């Protein structure tokens, strides 16, 4: 099928030699691992004549659509195959080169039940580290026909993540191989391929440099260098109060107030962070955390709503009305109260914790986010915001849930409004 068209040496090798039972492609963002993987999908759907179903699985059907079917639709080299690929976003099945393919979301505890009872001959996994471990184990068990094969892609995660600890460390010849692995535990029927951006010939040097500037710290090591490293210590080690704060009178004219992010608490504080965008006298456009909302703890939803109305009236005298109010998605009763009290432009906040943290970290590291000195609670919380070491030992990455109300509200406002500010700051958003 012309698999080597436009590929690097690493991509050609991975397509040609990924012929074992399980074949894993991992590495940095934009490393080209998905490009070769897509060629394998097309080739296998066209040529596989064995028993068992063909399955594409990933975090959810929307992510599968984005990572599989959109490239086939939009990348020129796949143009000859488009008439033979049919998929409606959200559907449970696709047809690829005459083959019926099951499309399965697999990131929750109940996901493994979706393939229970299936017999699978060909499986293609997208973003494996974000999937549920029980699903992946069930997938391997379902591959019971002779010659069954799986090809999967992933970005790096914690060294304690189940994919690395239970599988990658046991593949002889891989960079992760643990020499102490007993012979009976070695995964000799697996192959492993590691990619970096240098393995993707479609990227310009300018674009590579731009991506390197977008990531910092932990995220740079994982998504640029392609390393499996732990989340340890401070979550925002680049935070510098002298560098990242600004006197309120020095904030330039705010052209848009993009978002108010609200973290809701019953036994802990409720917090709100107001985010705007403005251009300073040097012509530099940045995001500004304009002010914070810190109501009394332990009050009713109705009183909180009334206090937020008072605060919004105060803000309205200084800046444009917030375009969106992003509310903690777990705060159902408070969201209802705000709705009944006619607070405008309500939406549930995007609570993708790690992606949100990565986005805030990148903005801070590049000087694209400044915090008004009036935000005293946020400024107090940021230096102490840390990874939970106990959870990290189990391969789970999460912040310590202490004194994090205002940093959570900041994350809600920044990450939920990313599609608005990205183009204003000339930043390209990536899906690692």
N, C-alpha and C positions, 0 to 999 in steps of 0.2 A: 504493500500500500504506500510505498514511498515514505517510510517512517523517518528517514534520516534527513528529510528536507528541512533546511534551516536550523539544524541542531548542532550543539557543541559536541565535542568528543565524549564528555561524560553523559550527555543525554542519549547519544547513539548507543553507547555501551549499556546503559541501563535498560533501554528498550530491547536490545538484542539479547542480553544475558539474564534478564529477570524471568527465569523459566522454572523456578522452583515452586514449592507449595505455597510459600508466603514470601512476598517481595515488598520491602519497605523503602520508600523514598523519603528522606528527611533533610531538613536544612533551613536556611534563612528564607525570608520573604523574597519574592521575585527571583528565586534561584533557578527557575525553569523546570523544577521537578514535576509540576502539574502538566506542563506541555507534553513531556514524554509519556506521562501517565494517560493523557487523553488519547494519544496515538494507540496505546495498548488497548484501551477500551474499544476504540473503533475497530482495531484489527481483530480482537477476540470476538466481538459481536458479529463480525462478518464471517469468521472462519470456524468458530467453535461448533462442533457437531456432537459433543458428548452429552451425557445425561445430566440432569439437575438444572435448577433455575440459575438465571443470571441476575445479580443484585448489585446496585450501587447504593452505598450507605454513607451517611454523614451526620453532622450535628442535627440538621433538620432539612426538610425538603427545599426551603428557601436557600440555604447555603449550598445545597447540591445544585440547584438551578444556577446560582451565581458562579460556582466554580467549575461546573461541567457543561451545562447547556448554553450559557451565555458566551463562553469562549468559542464553542463550535459555531455559534451564530455570528460572532463578530470578528474572529481572527481569519484573515484572508486565506491562509493555507488550508483551512478546513472547508472552504467554500464548495468544493466538489461533493462533499458528503452531506451538506445541509438538506437537500431534498429528501434524504433517506433517514433523517433524525427527526422524530416527532415527540414533543413533550409539552404538556400544559403545566405551567407552574403550579405546584401544590398537589399534583396528581400522584397517585401511588404507582403508576406504571409509565414506561416510555417505550418507544419502538426505535431501535437503533440498527440500521442496515438490515432490516427484516427480522430482527430478534426482539422478542418481548423482554423487557428489563424491569425488575422491581426496584422502586425508589423508596428508601426507608430512612426515616429519622431515628437517631440512636443515642441521644444524649441524656435520657432519663432512666430512672430505676426500672420502669416497666417495659423498656424498649426491647429487652431480649425476648419477651413473649411474642413479639411481632414476627420472629423468624422460627419460633419453636414449631417443630413438625416439618419444616422445609428441608428439602435436599438441594444443596447448592453446588453447582459446578464451577461457576466463575463469580468472583466477588471483587468489587472495587471500592476501597474505603477512602473517604475524604476527611482530612483533619482528624486523624485517629486519636490524638491525645485529648480531644474535647469530648470523646465518647465515653459511655459507661463501660466499665470493665466487664461486667457480666454479659453485656451484649457482645463484646468482642470474643469472649470465651465461647459463647453460644454459637457465634458465627463459625469459629474454627471447628466446633463439634458438628455443625450442619454440613461442613464440607466433607462428606463421607463417600462420594463417588471417586472411582479411580481417576487420577489426573486432575482433581479439583485444585484450583489455584486462586490466590488472593493477591491483589496489588493495592498498596495503601500509601497515602501521603501524610506527612505531618510536619509541623514546626516543632522545635525543641521545647521542652518543658523542664520541670524539676528533675534532678537525678533520681529522686525517689518515686517518680511517677511510675505507675504500674507497667506502662508499655516498655520503659527502659529497664526497670528492675526485674520484671518477669520474663521479658523476651529479648530486647536488644542486647543486653549484657551476656546472653547465652548464644549469640550467633558467632561462630568461629570466623575470624578474619575481619570482623567489623571493628571500628575504632572503639566501640564500647565493650568489647569482649572481655569477660572476667576469666583470667587464666585458671582460677580456682574452680570453675564450673565442672562438676563431675561429668564424665564422658556420657553417662546415660541421660543427662539433662541438656546436653548441647543440642542446639537447634540447627542441625546440619541440612535441613530441608528449607531453610530460609536464606534469602539474600538481603543485603542492606546497602543502600546507596546514599551517600552524603553529598549535599549540594550547597554551594554558596552563590552569591550574585555573579561571581566571575564565570560560573557555568552557564549563564544565560546570555547568548550572543545578541539577543534582541534589545538589550539595555545599552543606552549611551553612557559614557563616563559621567556626563552631567547629571543624568538621572540617578546613577549610583551614588554620586556625591550628595545629591538632594536627599535620598533615602537615609544615608548615614547621618545626616543632620536631624532627621525626624525622630530618631531613637536615642535613648540615653540609658546609662547604667545597665541594670538587669536586662532591659528590653534590647539594648544594643548587642549585648553578648548573645542573646537568644536569636533575635530576628535579623541581625546583620552578620554576626560571626557564625551563627548556627550552632551555638554551644548549649549543652544541657547544664544549666547552672541553677543553684538554689536561690530562692528569695530570702534574703537575710538582712537583719538590721533595719535601718531607716528606709521607709518607702520612698521618701523624697529627699535623698541625700544631697541634692543640689540646692535645696532651699537655703536661702541667705536673706535674712530679714532686711539687711541694708540694701541688697540688690533688688529684691523682689517686692518691696513695699514702696508706696508713693503717698505723699501728703495729699489730702483731698483737694486742696486748692491748686495742686499741680496737675490734676487729671485734665486732659484736653476735653474739648467739646465732644460729647458722646453722640454719635450719629444714630446709633440704634441700641436699645436695651434689649438684648437678645433673649434673656431668660432669667427667671427666678427659680432656683432649685430649692426644694423643701424636703428636709429630712424630718420625719415625724417621730415623736417619742411620747410615751405615757409615763414611764418611770425614769426616763432620761430626757435631756432637753430636746425640744423641737428647735430646728434651726433653718434659716433661709439665707441664700447667698444670691445677690443680684449681679448679673454679668452684662457688661456692655462692651461696645467696640468703638474706638476713636482713633484719630490720627493726630500725632503730636506735631510740634513746630518744625521738626526735622523731616516730616513726611512719612514717619514710620507708623503703620497701623498695628495696633495691639488689642488684646482683650484686657479689660479692667474689671476687677471685682470691686464694684462701686460701694457696696454697703452690705451689712448683714442684719438679719432679723433674729433676735434672741429673746423670745417671749418667756414668761415665767413657766417653770416646770410644774406639772401636776394639775393643770387647769383643764377645763372642758373644751371639746371641739368647737362649740359655739363661741366661747370666749377667745379661743385662738383665731378663729375666722374673723371676729370683730377686730382683734388687735392687728391682724394682717391688713385689713381694710384701712385702718389708721396709718399703718406703715406705708402702704401703697400711696395714700394721699400725700404723705410727706415726700416720698420719692418723686411723685409726679411734678412737684414744684421745681425739681432739679434736672430731671432726665426724661426721655421719652418713656411711654408706658411699656412695660415688659411685653414682648411679643408672645411669650409662652410662660406659663407657670408649670414647671415639672415637679410633680409630687411623688414622694416615696411610694413605689407601687404596692408596698405592704400596708399603706395607710388608708384602708378602704373607707372607714367611718369618717375620717377627716376629709378625704376627697369628696365624699357625698355631701358633707357639711359645706364645703367651699362651693360645690355645684349649686346647692339649694340657696346659698347666699349670693349667687350670681357673680362670683369671681370669674373674670374673663379668661378665655384661652387656656383652659386646663388640659393637662395631658399627664399620663403616667411617665415617670422618669425612666430612662433606659438604665437598668441596674446591672449592666455587664461590668462587674467590679474590676477585673484585671484590665480589660480594654480601657475602661474609664481612667484607672490609675495611670496606665501607660500614656494616655493622651495628656493628662494633666502634667505628668513628669516631663514629657517632650516640650510642652509649652513653657514650663518653667525653665528648663535647661536652655532653651533657645531665646529666652527673654521676651517671649510673646505674651506673657501673662503677668500683670502687675496687680498687687492687692492694696487697696486703700488702707491707710493706717487706722481708719475707723473700725476696721474688722478685727477687733481685739481678740475675740474668741477664736477665730480662724488662725490668726497669727500665733496664738498660744498653742493650738492643737497641732499645727503642721510639723514642728520639729520632733514631736514625740510619736508621730504616726508610724507604727512599725509592723513588720511582718510577724505573724504568730509562729514562733520557732517549733512549738510542739506539733502544730498541724503540718508544718513543712517536713518534719521527719516522717510523716505518713504520706507524703507526696501531695498534700493539699495546701494550696496557696491562698492565704486569706490574711487580712489585717487583724491585729489585736482589736477586739471590740471594746475599747475603752477610750473615752474622750475623743470620739470620732464623728460627732454629730455635724459639726460645721464643715469638716473635710468631706464628709459624705454629701452634704448639700452642695459643696463646690463641685464635686464630681458629677452630680446630677445636672447642674446647670451647664457645665462645660461639655460633657459627653453627649447629653441629649440634644444640644444645639449645634453639634459639630458640622452638620451639613450646611448650616447657615454661615458660620464663621470661616470654614475652610477656604472658600473661594475669596473671602475678603482678605485673608492672610496669605493667599497664594500657596496654600498647603494642599497636597494630594493625600487623601485618606486611603489607608491600606487596610486590607483584611488579612492579618497574619495567618 
